[in-house]
Amino acid sequence: MNRGDAEWLNDASGHLAALRAHLGRVDADDGLVLDAAALRLAAAIDCVGRADPGVRTAVITPSLWRDIVGLRNRIAHAYAFVDRHVLLENMAKDVDELQALVDGMLSRVGRGV
């Protein structure tokens, strides 16, 4: 059975909600919770990446998507070399923007666009 765009995007929203919860109780020195937050961000990005590219491109510019995927790749492949303070700051700053992008994609999927 193939998962549809709405399922992937709802999963992304769930990961972002968990990320917000982690951010509410983490500082850069709390490695365990910061690791969990980073994992949730990477998982949310992976879910968005599974959605139809046409839907994604209608909401997220290709250059922004490259930046988002680049962040996911740094988390997944070079996490030991990421400055935890910078990561935490960026996650806190960008989680709402990423949620807004996911919501925009969900809106398009809901309209069958």
C-alpha positions as CSV (number, residue, x, y, z in Angstrom):
1,M,0.0,0.0,0.0
2,N,1.3,3.4,-0.9
3,R,1.0,6.3,1.5
4,G,-0.5,9.4,0.1
5,D,0.8,13.0,0.3
6,A,-1.6,13.9,3.1
7,E,-0.3,11.0,5.3
8,W,3.3,12.0,4.8
9,L,2.5,15.6,5.5
10,N,0.5,14.8,8.6
11,D,3.4,12.7,9.8
12,A,5.7,15.8,9.2
13,S,3.3,17.9,11.3
14,G,3.4,15.3,14.1
15,H,7.2,15.3,14.1
16,L,7.2,19.1,14.2
17,A,4.8,19.1,17.2
18,A,7.1,16.7,19.0
19,L,10.0,19.0,18.1
20,R,8.2,21.9,19.6
21,A,7.6,19.9,22.8
22,H,11.4,19.1,23.0
23,L,12.3,22.7,22.4
24,G,10.2,23.7,25.3
25,R,12.5,21.7,27.7
26,V,15.9,21.8,26.1
27,D,19.1,23.8,26.2
28,A,22.2,23.3,24.1
29,D,23.8,21.4,27.0
30,D,21.0,18.9,27.3
31,G,22.4,16.4,24.7
32,L,19.6,13.8,25.1
33,V,16.7,16.1,24.4
34,L,18.6,18.0,21.8
35,D,19.3,14.8,20.0
36,A,15.6,13.9,20.1
37,A,14.7,17.3,18.7
38,A,17.2,17.0,15.9
39,L,15.9,13.5,15.0
40,R,12.3,14.9,14.9
41,L,13.4,17.7,12.6
42,A,15.2,15.3,10.3
43,A,12.2,13.0,10.3
44,A,9.8,15.9,9.4
45,I,12.0,16.9,6.5
46,D,12.1,13.3,5.3
47,C,8.3,13.2,5.4
48,V,8.0,16.4,3.4
49,G,10.5,14.9,0.9
50,R,8.2,12.0,0.3
51,A,5.3,14.2,-0.8
52,D,4.7,14.8,-4.5
53,P,7.4,17.1,-5.8
54,G,4.8,19.1,-7.7
55,V,3.0,19.9,-4.5
56,R,6.2,20.7,-2.7
57,T,7.5,23.0,-5.4
58,A,4.2,24.9,-5.5
59,V,4.9,25.9,-1.8
60,I,8.6,25.6,-1.3
61,T,11.0,27.2,-3.8
62,P,13.7,24.9,-5.0
63,S,16.5,26.9,-3.4
64,L,14.8,26.9,0.0
65,W,14.2,23.1,-0.4
66,R,17.9,22.6,-1.1
67,D,18.7,24.5,2.1
68,I,16.2,22.4,4.1
69,V,17.6,19.2,2.7
70,G,21.1,20.4,3.4
71,L,20.1,20.9,7.1
72,R,18.7,17.4,7.2
73,N,21.8,16.0,5.7
74,R,24.0,17.8,8.2
75,I,21.9,16.4,11.1
76,A,22.0,12.9,9.6
77,H,25.5,12.7,8.4
78,A,27.6,15.2,10.3
79,Y,25.7,15.7,13.6
80,A,28.9,15.3,15.7
81,F,30.3,18.4,14.0
82,V,27.2,20.6,14.2
83,D,27.4,23.4,16.8
84,R,24.7,22.6,19.2
85,H,24.0,26.2,20.1
86,V,23.5,27.1,16.4
87,L,21.3,24.1,15.8
88,L,19.1,24.8,18.8
89,E,18.8,28.5,17.8
90,N,17.9,27.6,14.2
91,M,15.4,24.9,15.2
92,A,13.6,27.3,17.5
93,K,13.6,30.0,14.9
94,D,12.5,27.9,11.9
95,V,10.1,25.3,13.3
96,D,7.0,27.5,12.8
97,E,8.1,28.4,9.2
98,L,8.5,24.8,8.3
99,Q,5.1,24.0,9.8
100,A,3.6,26.8,7.7
101,L,5.1,25.3,4.6
102,V,3.7,21.9,5.5
103,D,0.3,23.4,6.2
104,G,0.5,25.1,2.7
105,M,1.3,21.7,1.1
106,L,-1.6,20.1,3.1
107,S,-3.9,22.8,1.8
108,R,-3.0,22.1,-1.8
109,V,-3.4,18.3,-1.3
110,G,-6.8,18.9,0.3
111,R,-7.9,20.9,-2.7
112,G,-6.6,18.2,-5.0
113,V,-4.1,20.7,-6.6
